[in-house]
Amino acid sequence: MDVDFYNYEHPFLGKNWNSKITKFEFNLTTGKARWDEYFTGRSTEFPFANQDKLCYKTKYMYFALDFDKVEDSEGARDNVLHSGFIKVDTDTKQILGEISYGNQKSGGEIFFQPRDNAKFEDDGYLMTFVHSWVTDISEFIMWDAKSMSSKPLLRVALKQRVPNGFHGMFVHENELE
């Protein structure tokens, strides 16, 4: 879809804009814009990719999946809720894998951290904070990004709840010095 943004004050109004994966391209010379929607059939947010590839073509993107509802939970009504995440191939526009946080659990955005000496773009870890609305316990959980195995590589229960909208970065200790 092509849009001349200079002639629209609000180009997205009046449309049925469900949260979906969309690639935008902007021509700063002509003022023209183009977008291409990925029809995954899922409502997604918080896209993330290997940060080492951001100024280059990125093959893999990771997206938080929007939650339909968390049953029987008063606290869940006022929070950003994601039920899991997906890995998408940007060339084929196909979902390559999906991780669910489980029943009565929600998480925030997914973060990708390359493995030390990574050989491939998706050679790394996916991590986030996940909260159980039944036990009221938050966990830090890490998965293998390449295999997208539903079995976590690391799962650590935390002493207090971490809000689902919590944003963060993970860095090596030497990067802090």
DOTITOR-868834 format. One record per residue (C-alpha): residue number from 1; chain; x, y, z. Coordinates in steps of 0.05 Angstrom, whole numbers, plus 5000, padded with zeros to 4 digits. Layout:
BEGIN
NODE   num   cadena     px     py     pz
NODE   NUM        A      X      Y      Z
...
END
This chain:
BEGIN
NODE   num   cadena     px     py     pz
NODE     1        A   5000   5000   5000
NODE     2        A   5028   5068   4980
NODE     3        A   5011   5131   5019
NODE     4        A   5032   5203   5008
NODE     5        A   5042   5223   5081
NODE     6        A   5048   5297   5064
NODE     7        A   4975   5298   5043
NODE     8        A   4947   5262   5104
NODE     9        A   4947   5292   5173
NODE    10        A   4929   5224   5203
NODE    11        A   4939   5169   5150
NODE    12        A   4921   5112   5198
NODE    13        A   4853   5139   5221
NODE    14        A   4790   5109   5190
NODE    15        A   4823   5042   5179
NODE    16        A   4815   4977   5218
NODE    17        A   4885   4976   5246
NODE    18        A   4892   4913   5287
NODE    19        A   4962   4904   5315
NODE    20        A   4999   4867   5260
NODE    21        A   5068   4860   5232
NODE    22        A   5081   4915   5181
NODE    23        A   5144   4934   5143
NODE    24        A   5148   5009   5130
NODE    25        A   5193   5043   5078
NODE    26        A   5200   5119   5075
NODE    27        A   5228   5159   5017
NODE    28        A   5253   5223   5049
NODE    29        A   5264   5256   4981
NODE    30        A   5194   5247   4952
NODE    31        A   5155   5243   5018
NODE    32        A   5124   5177   4995
NODE    33        A   5117   5118   5041
NODE    34        A   5103   5045   5028
NODE    35        A   5082   4990   5075
NODE    36        A   5076   4915   5069
NODE    37        A   5034   4876   5119
NODE    38        A   5052   4806   5142
NODE    39        A   4989   4766   5148
NODE    40        A   5007   4720   5205
NODE    41        A   4937   4717   5232
NODE    42        A   4963   4738   5300
NODE    43        A   4961   4805   5336
NODE    44        A   5033   4823   5353
NODE    45        A   5072   4879   5386
NODE    46        A   5143   4898   5409
NODE    47        A   5184   4874   5349
NODE    48        A   5256   4856   5365
NODE    49        A   5315   4833   5324
NODE    50        A   5388   4818   5333
NODE    51        A   5415   4888   5350
NODE    52        A   5480   4873   5314
NODE    53        A   5441   4870   5248
NODE    54        A   5398   4933   5255
NODE    55        A   5431   4973   5199
NODE    56        A   5429   4913   5153
NODE    57        A   5377   4867   5124
NODE    58        A   5347   4827   5182
NODE    59        A   5322   4757   5167
NODE    60        A   5292   4741   5236
NODE    61        A   5246   4783   5279
NODE    62        A   5214   4765   5345
NODE    63        A   5145   4791   5366
NODE    64        A   5105   4790   5430
NODE    65        A   5037   4758   5420
NODE    66        A   4978   4798   5445
NODE    67        A   4937   4765   5500
NODE    68        A   4862   4754   5491
NODE    69        A   4849   4751   5565
NODE    70        A   4874   4726   5632
NODE    71        A   4815   4693   5667
NODE    72        A   4798   4704   5740
NODE    73        A   4851   4757   5751
NODE    74        A   4835   4826   5778
NODE    75        A   4908   4849   5771
NODE    76        A   4913   4828   5699
NODE    77        A   4861   4878   5675
NODE    78        A   4908   4938   5682
NODE    79        A   4971   4910   5653
NODE    80        A   5005   4900   5586
NODE    81        A   4993   4827   5571
NODE    82        A   5029   4781   5523
NODE    83        A   5016   4706   5521
NODE    84        A   5082   4688   5488
NODE    85        A   5123   4705   5426
NODE    86        A   5137   4684   5355
NODE    87        A   5197   4682   5309
NODE    88        A   5184   4707   5238
NODE    89        A   5226   4698   5175
NODE    90        A   5223   4766   5141
NODE    91        A   5239   4736   5072
NODE    92        A   5182   4686   5071
NODE    93        A   5137   4723   5120
NODE    94        A   5125   4657   5156
NODE    95        A   5123   4642   5230
NODE    96        A   5182   4596   5245
NODE    97        A   5165   4582   5317
NODE    98        A   5122   4601   5376
NODE    99        A   5132   4600   5451
NODE   100        A   5074   4604   5499
NODE   101        A   5084   4627   5570
NODE   102        A   5030   4579   5593
NODE   103        A   4960   4583   5623
NODE   104        A   4948   4643   5669
NODE   105        A   5016   4673   5653
NODE   106        A   5036   4736   5616
NODE   107        A   5102   4768   5597
NODE   108        A   5131   4831   5569
NODE   109        A   5169   4844   5505
NODE   110        A   5220   4792   5483
NODE   111        A   5294   4810   5480
NODE   112        A   5347   4778   5436
NODE   113        A   5419   4771   5460
NODE   114        A   5470   4742   5411
NODE   115        A   5510   4683   5437
NODE   116        A   5584   4697   5447
NODE   117        A   5619   4684   5381
NODE   118        A   5552   4674   5345
NODE   119        A   5558   4647   5275
NODE   120        A   5487   4660   5251
NODE   121        A   5438   4718   5259
NODE   122        A   5391   4677   5303
NODE   123        A   5447   4645   5344
NODE   124        A   5429   4672   5412
NODE   125        A   5380   4676   5469
NODE   126        A   5309   4702   5476
NODE   127        A   5290   4727   5545
NODE   128        A   5236   4762   5583
NODE   129        A   5201   4768   5650
NODE   130        A   5138   4724   5658
NODE   131        A   5087   4731   5713
NODE   132        A   5038   4679   5738
NODE   133        A   4971   4709   5757
NODE   134        A   4955   4647   5798
NODE   135        A   5017   4643   5842
NODE   136        A   5035   4718   5837
NODE   137        A   5107   4699   5821
NODE   138        A   5150   4730   5767
NODE   139        A   5206   4692   5732
NODE   140        A   5263   4711   5686
NODE   141        A   5262   4659   5630
NODE   142        A   5311   4648   5572
NODE   143        A   5301   4605   5509
NODE   144        A   5345   4585   5450
NODE   145        A   5329   4632   5392
NODE   146        A   5353   4585   5337
NODE   147        A   5314   4523   5357
NODE   148        A   5255   4559   5389
NODE   149        A   5248   4499   5435
NODE   150        A   5192   4510   5485
NODE   151        A   5237   4482   5539
NODE   152        A   5273   4541   5572
NODE   153        A   5348   4543   5578
NODE   154        A   5342   4582   5642
NODE   155        A   5284   4596   5690
NODE   156        A   5295   4638   5753
NODE   157        A   5239   4655   5803
NODE   158        A   5244   4726   5827
NODE   159        A   5231   4754   5897
NODE   160        A   5181   4806   5872
NODE   161        A   5136   4818   5813
NODE   162        A   5165   4850   5751
NODE   163        A   5112   4890   5712
NODE   164        A   5098   4863   5642
NODE   165        A   5113   4932   5612
NODE   166        A   5183   4932   5642
NODE   167        A   5235   4951   5589
NODE   168        A   5307   4932   5596
NODE   169        A   5372   4913   5563
NODE   170        A   5421   4858   5578
NODE   171        A   5495   4874   5573
NODE   172        A   5560   4841   5589
NODE   173        A   5594   4864   5653
NODE   174        A   5654   4891   5614
NODE   175        A   5606   4936   5574
NODE   176        A   5587   4972   5639
NODE   177        A   5660   4991   5655
END
